Amino acid sequence: MGKLQHLITKSLSYGKSLLSRRELPGFRAFHGLFADKIGLEIGGPSSVFRPKDILPVYARAARVDGVNFATTTLWESEIREGMTYRCPDRRVGRQYLDEASQLDRIADGTYDFVLSSHRLEYFANPIKCVAEWIRVLKPGGAMLLILPDPRFTFDHRRPVTSFEHLLDDYRDNKGEDDLTHLDEILALHDLARDPGAIGVENFRARSLRNRENRALHQHVFEAALVQQILHHFGLRPLYADTPPFHIIALCTTAANGSGTCP
């Protein structure tokens, strides 16, 4: 791992000392949504889903597949398509190299659950992403979303994105080359909380290459905004929590398969 990758990883780990590494008690009632099921993870693997962490999904699932946008990212130096996706408990799943908002190679209703830990904030078009993740879920399938709580991150100076703005991005079909929020990010990003930035000029240069590296938090979320998204899609909320650093939301699609973008 290069110096930049190491610093980015360190940045993403900001605030871990605040967390209990034990399973969140309220989550235990929902183990059945993942037990012996097949799921898809967006941009993982993620430490929070490990057997001895706060949301231990991996150890219960029959298999978890993964999707990422490129063969090399700031977080992983080598990603290969095929049966190469390894969760921390060593179960091997299928690795896709695709945009998370355009999973055309995955048929409707393929997966029992979808996992996304600290990924939705990176997408220029979150509503399009969630719509696609719902599409690949079976009727009654589960979606477990985790987003960063901006109070604990380098986004703490930025305003929370409005739901109306997310809808506009969806209607305008914004792509991952979008830099609408760049001026705001450059002005309000707290470099002291982002070791991966390595100074103002480096951060600006990295940000201008976001189509290549996907390092920007395009949007800023709070728990209420996450709930608005779930309501918009007609998803059934089951569990929510806000331990330090995280916003957690677990929901399911309707048993009849509803949950598409109105």
MIDOSE-1310 file (N, C-alpha, C; in nm, 2 decimals, decimal comma, always signed):
residues 262
mgkl	+0,09/-0,12/+0,00/+0,00/+0,00/+0,00/+0,09/+0,12/+0,00; +0,06/+0,22/-0,10/+0,14/+0,34/-0,10/+0,10/+0,44/+0,01; +0,18/+0,54/+0,02/+0,16/+0,64/+0,13/+0,03/+0,70/+0,12; -0,02/+0,74/+0,00/-0,15/+0,81/-0,01/-0,26/+0,71/+0,03
qhli	-0,25/+0,59/-0,02/-0,35/+0,49/+0,02/-0,36/+0,47/+0,17; -0,24/+0,46/+0,23/-0,23/+0,45/+0,38/-0,30/+0,56/+0,45; -0,28/+0,68/+0,40/-0,34/+0,80/+0,47/-0,49/+0,80/+0,44; -0,53/+0,76/+0,32/-0,68/+0,76/+0,30/-0,74/+0,66/+0,39
tksl	-0,68/+0,54/+0,40/-0,74/+0,44/+0,49/-0,74/+0,49/+0,64; -0,64/+0,56/+0,68/-0,63/+0,62/+0,81/-0,74/+0,72/+0,83; -0,77/+0,80/+0,72/-0,87/+0,90/+0,73/-1,01/+0,84/+0,75; -1,03/+0,73/+0,67/-1,16/+0,66/+0,68/-1,18/+0,60/+0,82
sygk	-1,07/+0,57/+0,89/-1,08/+0,51/+1,02/-1,10/+0,61/+1,13; -1,11/+0,74/+1,10/-1,12/+0,85/+1,20/-1,24/+0,82/+1,29; -1,21/+0,83/+1,42/-1,32/+0,81/+1,51/-1,35/+0,67/+1,56; -1,27/+0,57/+1,51/-1,30/+0,44/+1,55/-1,27/+0,42/+1,70
slls	-1,19/+0,50/+1,76/-1,16/+0,48/+1,90/-1,29/+0,52/+1,98; -1,38/+0,59/+1,92/-1,51/+0,62/+2,00/-1,61/+0,51/+2,00; -1,58/+0,40/+1,92/-1,68/+0,30/+1,90/-1,66/+0,18/+1,99; -1,77/+0,12/+2,03/-1,76/-0,02/+2,09/-1,75/-0,11/+1,97
rrel	-1,66/-0,21/+1,98/-1,65/-0,30/+1,87/-1,74/-0,42/+1,88; -1,83/-0,42/+1,98/-1,92/-0,53/+2,00/-2,05/-0,50/+1,92; -2,12/-0,61/+1,90/-2,24/-0,59/+1,82/-2,34/-0,50/+1,89; -2,41/-0,41/+1,81/-2,51/-0,33/+1,87/-2,63/-0,41/+1,91
pgfr	-2,67/-0,40/+2,04/-2,77/-0,49/+2,09/-2,90/-0,49/+2,01; -2,95/-0,38/+1,96/-3,07/-0,38/+1,89/-3,07/-0,45/+1,76; -2,95/-0,48/+1,70/-2,94/-0,54/+1,57/-2,96/-0,69/+1,58; -2,95/-0,75/+1,70/-2,96/-0,90/+1,71/-3,09/-0,95/+1,67
afhg	-3,20/-0,88/+1,68/-3,33/-0,93/+1,64/-3,34/-0,95/+1,49; -3,25/-0,90/+1,41/-3,26/-0,90/+1,27/-3,16/-1,00/+1,20; -3,10/-1,08/+1,28/-3,00/-1,18/+1,22/-3,07/-1,27/+1,11; -3,19/-1,29/+1,13/-3,26/-1,38/+1,03/-3,27/-1,33/+0,89
lfad	-3,25/-1,19/+0,87/-3,25/-1,14/+0,74/-3,13/-1,17/+0,66; -3,03/-1,22/+0,73/-2,90/-1,24/+0,67/-2,85/-1,39/+0,68; -2,91/-1,46/+0,77/-2,87/-1,60/+0,80/-2,89/-1,69/+0,67; -2,78/-1,75/+0,63/-2,78/-1,84/+0,51/-2,84/-1,78/+0,39
kigl	-2,83/-1,64/+0,38/-2,88/-1,57/+0,26/-2,76/-1,52/+0,17; -2,79/-1,48/+0,05/-2,69/-1,43/-0,04/-2,71/-1,28/-0,06; -2,60/-1,20/-0,04/-2,61/-1,06/-0,05/-2,51/-1,00/-0,14; -2,53/-0,87/-0,17/-2,44/-0,79/-0,25/-2,39/-0,67/-0,16
eigg	-2,26/-0,65/-0,16/-2,20/-0,53/-0,09/-2,15/-0,43/-0,19; -2,18/-0,31/-0,16/-2,13/-0,20/-0,25/-2,00/-0,14/-0,19; -1,89/-0,16/-0,27/-1,77/-0,10/-0,23/-1,69/-0,16/-0,11; -1,73/-0,27/-0,07/-1,66/-0,33/+0,05/-1,53/-0,40/+0,01
pssv	-1,48/-0,50/+0,10/-1,54/-0,54/+0,23/-1,53/-0,43/+0,33; -1,61/-0,44/+0,43/-1,62/-0,34/+0,54/-1,60/-0,40/+0,68; -1,52/-0,34/+0,76/-1,49/-0,39/+0,89/-1,61/-0,40/+0,98; -1,71/-0,32/+0,96/-1,83/-0,32/+1,06/-1,91/-0,44/+1,04
frpk	-1,89/-0,52/+0,93/-1,97/-0,64/+0,92/-1,90/-0,77/+0,96; -1,78/-0,75/+1,01/-1,70/-0,87/+1,06/-1,77/-0,94/+1,17; -1,73/-1,06/+1,20/-1,80/-1,14/+1,30/-1,80/-1,08/+1,44; -1,70/-1,00/+1,48/-1,69/-0,95/+1,61/-1,70/-0,79/+1,61
dilp	-1,78/-0,74/+1,52/-1,79/-0,60/+1,51/-1,94/-0,56/+1,53; -1,98/-0,44/+1,50/-2,11/-0,38/+1,55/-2,23/-0,44/+1,47; -2,21/-0,48/+1,35/-2,31/-0,54/+1,26/-2,26/-0,67/+1,20; -2,25/-0,78/+1,27/-2,18/-0,90/+1,22/-2,27/-0,97/+1,12
vyar	-2,27/-0,93/+0,99/-2,35/-0,99/+0,89/-2,27/-1,10/+0,82; -2,14/-1,08/+0,79/-2,06/-1,18/+0,71/-2,07/-1,32/+0,76; -2,06/-1,34/+0,89/-2,05/-1,47/+0,95/-2,18/-1,55/+0,93; -2,29/-1,48/+0,92/-2,42/-1,54/+0,91/-2,46/-1,57/+0,76
aarv	-2,41/-1,49/+0,67/-2,45/-1,50/+0,53/-2,40/-1,63/+0,47; -2,47/-1,68/+0,37/-2,42/-1,80/+0,29/-2,31/-1,75/+0,20; -2,33/-1,63/+0,14/-2,23/-1,57/+0,05/-2,26/-1,42/+0,04; -2,15/-1,34/+0,02/-2,16/-1,20/-0,01/-2,08/-1,17/-0,13
dgvn	-2,14/-1,12/-0,23/-2,08/-1,07/-0,35/-2,04/-0,92/-0,34; -1,96/-0,87/-0,42/-1,92/-0,73/-0,41/-1,92/-0,66/-0,55; -1,93/-0,53/-0,54/-1,92/-0,45/-0,66/-1,84/-0,32/-0,64; -1,75/-0,29/-0,73/-1,67/-0,18/-0,72/-1,65/-0,12/-0,86
fatt	-1,60/+0,01/-0,87/-1,61/+0,08/-0,99/-1,48/+0,06/-1,08; -1,37/+0,01/-1,02/-1,24/+0,00/-1,09/-1,16/-0,11/-1,03; -1,05/-0,14/-1,11/-0,96/-0,25/-1,06/-0,87/-0,20/-0,96; -0,85/-0,07/-0,95/-0,76/+0,00/-0,85/-0,84/+0,12/-0,79
tlwe	-0,84/+0,12/-0,66/-0,91/+0,23/-0,59/-0,81/+0,29/-0,48; -0,85/+0,40/-0,42/-0,77/+0,45/-0,31/-0,76/+0,36/-0,19; -0,85/+0,26/-0,19/-0,86/+0,17/-0,07/-0,81/+0,03/-0,10; -0,81/-0,01/-0,23/-0,76/-0,14/-0,26/-0,67/-0,13/-0,38
seir	-0,56/-0,20/-0,38/-0,46/-0,19/-0,49/-0,49/-0,28/-0,61; -0,57/-0,39/-0,58/-0,60/-0,48/-0,69/-0,74/-0,54/-0,67; -0,83/-0,52/-0,77/-0,96/-0,58/-0,76/-0,98/-0,66/-0,90; -1,02/-0,78/-0,89/-1,03/-0,86/-1,01/-1,18/-0,92/-1,01
egmt	-1,23/-0,92/-1,13/-1,36/-0,98/-1,15/-1,36/-1,13/-1,13; -1,48/-1,18/-1,10/-1,49/-1,33/-1,08/-1,51/-1,36/-0,94; -1,48/-1,49/-0,90/-1,50/-1,53/-0,77/-1,38/-1,50/-0,68; -1,37/-1,37/-0,66/-1,25/-1,31/-0,59/-1,29/-1,23/-0,47
yrcp	-1,42/-1,21/-0,44/-1,46/-1,12/-0,33/-1,45/-1,19/-0,20; -1,36/-1,14/-0,11/-1,34/-1,21/+0,02/-1,38/-1,12/+0,13; -1,47/-1,17/+0,21/-1,51/-1,10/+0,33/-1,41/-1,14/+0,44; -1,40/-1,07/+0,55/-1,30/-1,10/+0,65/-1,31/-1,24/+0,71
drrv	-1,43/-1,31/+0,70/-1,44/-1,45/+0,75/-1,40/-1,55/+0,64; -1,35/-1,50/+0,52/-1,29/-1,58/+0,42/-1,40/-1,65/+0,33; -1,52/-1,62/+0,34/-1,62/-1,67/+0,24/-1,59/-1,60/+0,11; -1,59/-1,67/+0,00/-1,56/-1,61/-0,13/-1,68/-1,59/-0,21
grqy	-1,70/-1,47/-0,26/-1,81/-1,43/-0,34/-1,77/-1,38/-0,48; -1,87/-1,34/-0,56/-1,84/-1,28/-0,69/-1,81/-1,14/-0,68; -1,70/-1,09/-0,75/-1,66/-0,95/-0,76/-1,71/-0,90/-0,89; -1,79/-0,79/-0,89/-1,83/-0,72/-1,01/-1,75/-0,59/-1,02
ldea	-1,71/-0,56/-1,15/-1,65/-0,43/-1,17/-1,76/-0,35/-1,25; -1,84/-0,27/-1,18/-1,95/-0,19/-1,24/-1,97/-0,07/-1,15; -2,04/+0,03/-1,21/-2,09/+0,14/-1,14/-2,20/+0,09/-1,05; -2,21/+0,13/-0,92/-2,31/+0,09/-0,83/-2,45/+0,14/-0,87
sqld	-2,45/+0,24/-0,95/-2,58/+0,30/-1,00/-2,63/+0,23/-1,13; -2,55/+0,14/-1,18/-2,59/+0,08/-1,31/-2,54/-0,07/-1,31; -2,62/-0,15/-1,24/-2,58/-0,29/-1,23/-2,65/-0,38/-1,33; -2,64/-0,34/-1,46/-2,71/-0,40/-1,57/-2,69/-0,55/-1,58
riad	-2,57/-0,60/-1,53/-2,54/-0,74/-1,55/-2,61/-0,83/-1,44; -2,67/-0,76/-1,34/-2,74/-0,84/-1,24/-2,89/-0,83/-1,26; -2,95/-0,94/-1,26/-3,10/-0,95/-1,29/-3,18/-0,90/-1,17; -3,30/-0,86/-1,20/-3,39/-0,82/-1,10/-3,41/-0,93/-1,00
gtyd	-3,42/-0,89/-0,87/-3,46/-0,99/-0,77/-3,35/-1,09/-0,74; -3,23/-1,06/-0,76/-3,12/-1,16/-0,75/-3,08/-1,19/-0,60; -3,08/-1,08/-0,52/-3,02/-1,09/-0,39/-3,12/-1,08/-0,27; -3,08/-1,15/-0,16/-3,16/-1,14/-0,04/-3,13/-1,01/+0,04
fvls	-3,01/-0,96/+0,03/-2,98/-0,83/+0,10/-2,88/-0,76/+0,02; -2,87/-0,63/+0,05/-2,77/-0,54/+0,00/-2,71/-0,46/+0,12; -2,57/-0,45/+0,12/-2,50/-0,38/+0,22/-2,43/-0,26/+0,16; -2,43/-0,15/+0,23/-2,35/-0,04/+0,19/-2,30/+0,04/+0,31
shrl	-2,17/+0,03/+0,33/-2,11/+0,10/+0,45/-2,02/+0,21/+0,40; -2,06/+0,34/+0,44/-1,98/+0,46/+0,40/-1,95/+0,46/+0,25; -2,06/+0,44/+0,17/-2,04/+0,45/+0,03/-2,14/+0,55/-0,03; -2,26/+0,56/+0,01/-2,36/+0,64/-0,05/-2,32/+0,78/-0,06
eyfa	-2,25/+0,83/+0,03/-2,21/+0,98/+0,03/-2,11/+1,01/-0,08; -2,05/+0,91/-0,14/-1,95/+0,93/-0,25/-2,02/+0,94/-0,39; -2,14/+0,90/-0,40/-2,21/+0,90/-0,53/-2,27/+1,03/-0,56; -2,26/+1,07/-0,69/-2,32/+1,20/-0,73/-2,47/+1,19/-0,74
npik	-2,52/+1,06/-0,75/-2,67/+1,04/-0,77/-2,72/+0,93/-0,68; -2,73/+0,96/-0,55/-2,77/+0,86/-0,45/-2,90/+0,80/-0,48; -3,00/+0,88/-0,52/-3,13/+0,82/-0,55/-3,13/+0,71/-0,66; -3,05/+0,74/-0,76/-3,03/+0,64/-0,87/-2,97/+0,52/-0,81
cvae	-2,87/+0,53/-0,73/-2,80/+0,42/-0,67/-2,90/+0,33/-0,59; -2,98/+0,40/-0,50/-3,07/+0,32/-0,41/-3,18/+0,25/-0,50; -3,22/+0,32/-0,60/-3,32/+0,25/-0,69/-3,27/+0,13/-0,75; -3,14/+0,13/-0,79/-3,08/+0,01/-0,85/-3,06/-0,10/-0,75
wirv	-3,02/-0,06/-0,63/-3,00/-0,16/-0,53/-3,13/-0,23/-0,49; -3,24/-0,15/-0,49/-3,37/-0,21/-0,47/-3,41/-0,31/-0,58; -3,38/-0,27/-0,70/-3,41/-0,35/-0,82/-3,35/-0,49/-0,81; -3,23/-0,50/-0,76/-3,16/-0,63/-0,75/-3,20/-0,71/-0,63
lkpg	-3,28/-0,65/-0,54/-3,33/-0,72/-0,42/-3,45/-0,81/-0,45; -3,46/-0,92/-0,38/-3,58/-1,00/-0,39/-3,70/-0,93/-0,32; -3,82/-0,96/-0,35/-3,93/-0,91/-0,26/-3,91/-0,95/-0,12; -3,92/-0,85/-0,03/-3,90/-0,86/+0,11/-3,75/-0,86/+0,15
gaml	-3,66/-0,83/+0,05/-3,52/-0,83/+0,08/-3,48/-0,71/+0,16; -3,36/-0,72/+0,23/-3,31/-0,62/+0,32/-3,21/-0,54/+0,26; -3,21/-0,41/+0,30/-3,10/-0,32/+0,27/-3,04/-0,26/+0,40; -2,91/-0,27/+0,42/-2,85/-0,21/+0,54/-2,75/-0,10/+0,49
lilp	-2,79/+0,02/+0,53/-2,71/+0,14/+0,49/-2,64/+0,19/+0,61; -2,52/+0,23/+0,59/-2,44/+0,30/+0,69/-2,37/+0,42/+0,63; -2,39/+0,53/+0,69/-2,33/+0,66/+0,64/-2,26/+0,73/+0,75; -2,16/+0,81/+0,71/-2,09/+0,88/+0,82/-2,17/+0,99/+0,88
dprf	-2,17/+1,00/+1,01/-2,23/+1,11/+1,08/-2,13/+1,23/+1,07; -2,18/+1,34/+1,00/-2,08/+1,45/+0,97/-2,03/+1,52/+1,09; -2,09/+1,50/+1,20/-2,04/+1,57/+1,32/-1,90/+1,51/+1,36; -1,87/+1,39/+1,31/-1,75/+1,32/+1,35/-1,65/+1,32/+1,24
tfdh	-1,67/+1,39/+1,13/-1,59/+1,37/+1,01/-1,55/+1,51/+0,96; -1,47/+1,51/+0,85/-1,42/+1,63/+0,78/-1,54/+1,71/+0,72; -1,66/+1,65/+0,72/-1,78/+1,73/+0,66/-1,85/+1,81/+0,77; -1,80/+1,82/+0,89/-1,88/+1,88/+1,00/-1,91/+2,03/+0,97
rrpv	-1,84/+2,09/+0,88/-1,87/+2,24/+0,85/-1,97/+2,25/+0,74; -1,99/+2,14/+0,66/-2,08/+2,15/+0,54/-2,23/+2,14/+0,58; -2,31/+2,20/+0,51/-2,46/+2,18/+0,53/-2,50/+2,05/+0,49; -2,61/+1,99/+0,55/-2,67/+1,87/+0,51/-2,74/+1,89/+0,38
tsfe	-2,72/+1,79/+0,29/-2,78/+1,80/+0,16/-2,94/+1,79/+0,17; -3,01/+1,87/+0,10/-3,16/+1,86/+0,11/-3,21/+1,74/+0,02; -3,32/+1,69/+0,06/-3,38/+1,58/-0,01/-3,42/+1,63/-0,15; -3,46/+1,75/-0,16/-3,50/+1,81/-0,29/-3,38/+1,81/-0,39
hlld	-3,26/+1,84/-0,33/-3,14/+1,84/-0,41/-3,11/+1,70/-0,47; -3,13/+1,60/-0,38/-3,11/+1,46/-0,43/-3,20/+1,42/-0,54; -3,33/+1,47/-0,53/-3,43/+1,44/-0,63/-3,39/+1,51/-0,76; -3,34/+1,63/-0,75/-3,29/+1,70/-0,87/-3,18/+1,63/-0,94
dyrd	-3,09/+1,58/-0,86/-2,97/+1,50/-0,92/-3,03/+1,38/-0,99; -3,13/+1,32/-0,94/-3,19/+1,20/-1,00/-3,26/+1,24/-1,13; -3,34/+1,34/-1,13/-3,41/+1,39/-1,25/-3,32/+1,44/-1,36; -3,20/+1,49/-1,32/-3,10/+1,54/-1,41/-3,01/+1,43/-1,45
nkge	-3,02/+1,31/-1,40/-2,94/+1,20/-1,43/-2,79/+1,23/-1,41; -2,76/+1,29/-1,30/-2,62/+1,33/-1,27/-2,53/+1,20/-1,28; -2,41/+1,22/-1,34/-2,31/+1,11/-1,34/-2,20/+1,13/-1,25; -2,11/+1,03/-1,25/-2,00/+1,04/-1,15/-1,89/+1,14/-1,19
ddlt	-1,91/+1,21/-1,31/-1,82/+1,32/-1,34/-1,87/+1,45/-1,29; -1,97/+1,45/-1,21/-2,03/+1,58/-1,16/-1,95/+1,64/-1,05; -1,92/+1,77/-1,06/-1,84/+1,84/-0,96/-1,92/+1,96/-0,91; -2,05/+1,94/-0,90/-2,14/+2,05/-0,86/-2,10/+2,10/-0,72
hlde	-2,06/+2,01/-0,63/-2,03/+2,05/-0,49/-1,89/+2,09/-0,47; -1,81/+2,09/-0,57/-1,66/+2,11/-0,55/-1,63/+2,24/-0,48; -1,69/+2,35/-0,52/-1,65/+2,48/-0,45/-1,69/+2,47/-0,30; -1,80/+2,41/-0,27/-1,84/+2,40/-0,13/-1,74/+2,31/-0,05
ilal	-1,70/+2,20/-0,11/-1,61/+2,11/-0,05/-1,48/+2,17/-0,03; -1,42/+2,24/-0,13/-1,29/+2,31/-0,11/-1,30/+2,41/+0,00; -1,41/+2,48/+0,01/-1,42/+2,59/+0,11/-1,44/+2,53/+0,25; -1,51/+2,42/+0,27/-1,56/+2,38/+0,40/-1,50/+2,25/+0,45
hdla	-1,43/+2,18/+0,37/-1,37/+2,05/+0,41/-1,27/+2,08/+0,51; -1,27/+2,00/+0,62/-1,18/+2,02/+0,74/-1,06/+1,93/+0,71; -0,95/+1,99/+0,66/-0,83/+1,92/+0,63/-0,77/+1,85/+0,75; -0,79/+1,91/+0,87/-0,73/+1,86/+0,99/-0,79/+1,72/+1,02
rdpg	-0,91/+1,70/+0,97/-0,97/+1,57/+1,00/-0,96/+1,47/+0,88; -0,87/+1,51/+0,79/-0,86/+1,42/+0,67/-0,71/+1,41/+0,63; -0,64/+1,31/+0,70/-0,50/+1,29/+0,68/-0,47/+1,26/+0,53; -0,56/+1,20/+0,46/-0,54/+1,16/+0,32/-0,53/+1,28/+0,23
aigv	-0,57/+1,40/+0,27/-0,57/+1,52/+0,19/-0,43/+1,57/+0,16; -0,34/+1,56/+0,26/-0,20/+1,60/+0,25/-0,19/+1,75/+0,20; -0,26/+1,84/+0,26/-0,25/+1,98/+0,22/-0,35/+2,03/+0,12; -0,37/+2,16/+0,12/-0,47/+2,22/+0,03/-0,45/+2,19/-0,11
enfr	-0,33/+2,21/-0,17/-0,31/+2,19/-0,31/-0,33/+2,05/-0,35; -0,28/+1,95/-0,27/-0,30/+1,81/-0,30/-0,45/+1,77/-0,30; -0,52/+1,83/-0,20/-0,66/+1,80/-0,19/-0,74/+1,85/-0,31; -0,70/+1,97/-0,35/-0,77/+2,03/-0,47/-0,74/+1,94/-0,59
arsl	-0,62/+1,90/-0,61/-0,58/+1,82/-0,73/-0,65/+1,69/-0,73; -0,65/+1,63/-0,61/-0,72/+1,50/-0,59/-0,87/+1,51/-0,62; -0,93/+1,62/-0,58/-1,07/+1,64/-0,59/-1,11/+1,66/-0,74; -1,02/+1,73/-0,82/-1,05/+1,75/-0,96/-1,04/+1,62/-1,04
rnre	-0,98/+1,52/-0,98/-0,97/+1,39/-1,04/-1,08/+1,29/-0,98; -1,19/+1,34/-0,93/-1,28/+1,26/-0,86/-1,35/+1,15/-0,95; -1,36/+1,18/-1,08/-1,41/+1,08/-1,17/-1,33/+0,95/-1,17; -1,20/+0,98/-1,15/-1,10/+0,87/-1,15/-1,09/+0,80/-1,01
nral	-1,09/+0,88/-0,90/-1,06/+0,82/-0,77/-1,18/+0,81/-0,68; -1,29/+0,89/-0,70/-1,41/+0,88/-0,62/-1,38/+0,91/-0,47; -1,30/+1,01/-0,45/-1,26/+1,04/-0,31/-1,35/+1,15/-0,24; -1,43/+1,22/-0,32/-1,52/+1,32/-0,26/-1,64/+1,27/-0,20
hqhv	-1,68/+1,32/-0,08/-1,81/+1,31/-0,03/-1,90/+1,40/-0,10; -1,97/+1,36/-0,20/-2,06/+1,44/-0,28/-2,17/+1,51/-0,20; -2,22/+1,43/-0,11/-2,34/+1,47/-0,03/-2,31/+1,45/+0,12; -2,38/+1,53/+0,20/-2,37/+1,52/+0,34/-2,51/+1,47/+0,40
feaa	-2,51/+1,37/+0,48/-2,64/+1,31/+0,53/-2,65/+1,33/+0,68; -2,78/+1,33/+0,72/-2,81/+1,31/+0,86/-2,92/+1,20/+0,87; -2,95/+1,16/+0,99/-3,05/+1,05/+1,00/-3,18/+1,08/+0,94; -3,23/+1,20/+0,95/-3,36/+1,24/+0,90/-3,36/+1,23/+0,74
lvqq	-3,25/+1,27/+0,68/-3,24/+1,26/+0,53/-3,24/+1,11/+0,49; -3,18/+1,03/+0,56/-3,18/+0,88/+0,53/-3,32/+0,83/+0,53; -3,39/+0,87/+0,64/-3,53/+0,82/+0,65/-3,62/+0,88/+0,54; -3,59/+1,00/+0,49/-3,67/+1,05/+0,38/-3,65/+0,97/+0,26
ilhh	-3,53/+0,92/+0,23/-3,50/+0,84/+0,12/-3,57/+0,71/+0,13; -3,57/+0,64/+0,25/-3,65/+0,52/+0,26/-3,80/+0,54/+0,24; -3,85/+0,65/+0,29/-3,99/+0,68/+0,27/-4,03/+0,70/+0,13; -3,94/+0,77/+0,06/-3,96/+0,80/-0,09/-3,98/+0,67/-0,17
fglr	-3,90/+0,56/-0,13/-3,91/+0,44/-0,20/-4,01/+0,34/-0,15; -4,08/+0,38/-0,04/-4,18/+0,29/+0,02/-4,12/+0,17/+0,09; -3,99/+0,19/+0,14/-3,93/+0,09/+0,21/-3,97/+0,08/+0,35; -3,97/-0,04/+0,41/-4,01/-0,06/+0,55/-3,90/-0,04/+0,64
plya	-3,89/+0,06/+0,72/-3,78/+0,08/+0,82/-3,79/-0,02/+0,93; -3,68/-0,09/+0,97/-3,68/-0,19/+1,07/-3,60/-0,15/+1,19; -3,49/-0,08/+1,16/-3,39/-0,06/+1,27/-3,31/+0,07/+1,23; -3,28/+0,15/+1,33/-3,20/+0,27/+1,30/-3,12/+0,30/+1,43
dtpp	-2,99/+0,34/+1,41/-2,91/+0,38/+1,52/-2,81/+0,48/+1,48; -2,75/+0,56/+1,57/-2,65/+0,66/+1,54/-2,54/+0,65/+1,65; -2,47/+0,54/+1,65/-2,35/+0,53/+1,74/-2,25/+0,63/+1,68; -2,15/+0,67/+1,76/-2,05/+0,76/+1,71/-1,99/+0,72/+1,58
fhii	-1,99/+0,82/+1,49/-1,93/+0,81/+1,36/-2,03/+0,76/+1,25; -2,14/+0,69/+1,29/-2,22/+0,62/+1,20/-2,37/+0,67/+1,20; -2,43/+0,66/+1,09/-2,58/+0,67/+1,07/-2,62/+0,53/+1,01; -2,70/+0,45/+1,09/-2,73/+0,32/+1,04/-2,88/+0,31/+1,02
alct	-2,92/+0,25/+0,91/-3,06/+0,23/+0,87/-3,07/+0,09/+0,81; -3,16/+0,01/+0,86/-3,20/-0,12/+0,81/-3,34/-0,12/+0,76; -3,37/-0,16/+0,64/-3,51/-0,16/+0,59/-3,53/-0,28/+0,50; -3,65/-0,30/+0,46/-3,68/-0,41/+0,37/-3,78/-0,36/+0,26
taan	-3,77/-0,42/+0,14/-3,87/-0,40/+0,04/-4,00/-0,47/+0,08; -4,11/-0,43/+0,02/-4,24/-0,50/+0,05/-4,23/-0,64/-0,01; -4,31/-0,72/+0,06/-4,32/-0,87/+0,02/-4,36/-0,88/-0,13; -4,44/-0,79/-0,18/-4,49/-0,80/-0,32/-4,39/-0,74/-0,42
gsgt	-4,27/-0,69/-0,36/-4,17/-0,65/-0,45/-4,17/-0,50/-0,48; -4,26/-0,42/-0,42/-4,26/-0,28/-0,44/-4,14/-0,21/-0,38; -4,11/-0,09/-0,42/-3,99/-0,02/-0,37/-3,92/+0,04/-0,49; -3,99/+0,09/-0,59/-3,92/+0,15/-0,70/-3,94/+0,30/-0,69
cp	-3,86/+0,37/-0,77/-3,86/+0,52/-0,76/-3,99/+0,58/-0,82; -4,06/+0,65/-0,74/-4,19/+0,71/-0,79/-4,16/+0,81/-0,90
